[in-house]
C-alpha cells in the first residue's frame, strides 16, 4: 500500500509542478496533496517536501495554522482575474464565463477567509 501512496504523492507533486507553469492549473492544492500522500508512504519524501525552500513553508503554514500566505492569495487572485479576462478576450460563451466566474468566486471566498499565517 505504501507504493500506492508514494505513487499518488509523486503524481500530485508532478501536477503541482505543472501548475507552477500553467495558469489554469493549481499548484498549492496538489503540493498539499503530495504532502498528505508522502506522510503515509515515505518519511524521507515527506521530510524532503517539508524542507523544500519553495513548497515547505506553504505546507507548514497550512498544516499548523490552516493558513495561506498573503502573497499566495494575491497571486491566486491575479491569476484568476487573468483567466477570466482571457476568457472574455477570446469571446467564450457567456454561460461558460458565468460558470468560471462562479467557481473562481467560490475559490476566492475560501482562500481569502483563511488566515494569513505567521510568516
Secondary structure as the mmCIF struct_conf table of DSSP 4:
data_model
#
loop_
_struct_conf.conf_type_id
_struct_conf.id
_struct_conf.beg_label_comp_id
_struct_conf.beg_label_asym_id
_struct_conf.beg_label_seq_id
_struct_conf.end_label_comp_id
_struct_conf.end_label_asym_id
_struct_conf.end_label_seq_id
HELX_RH_AL_P HELX_RH_AL_P1 UNK A 2 UNK A 21
TURN_TY1_P TURN_TY1_P1 UNK A 23 UNK A 24
BEND BEND1 UNK A 25 UNK A 25
BEND BEND2 UNK A 27 UNK A 27
HELX_RH_AL_P HELX_RH_AL_P2 UNK A 28 UNK A 41
HELX_RH_AL_P HELX_RH_AL_P3 UNK A 43 UNK A 51
TURN_TY1_P TURN_TY1_P2 UNK A 53 UNK A 55
HELX_RH_AL_P HELX_RH_AL_P4 UNK A 56 UNK A 65
HELX_RH_AL_P HELX_RH_AL_P5 UNK A 70 UNK A 89
TURN_TY1_P TURN_TY1_P3 UNK A 90 UNK A 91
HELX_RH_AL_P HELX_RH_AL_P6 UNK A 94 UNK A 112
TURN_TY1_P TURN_TY1_P4 UNK A 113 UNK A 113
BEND BEND3 UNK A 114 UNK A 114
#
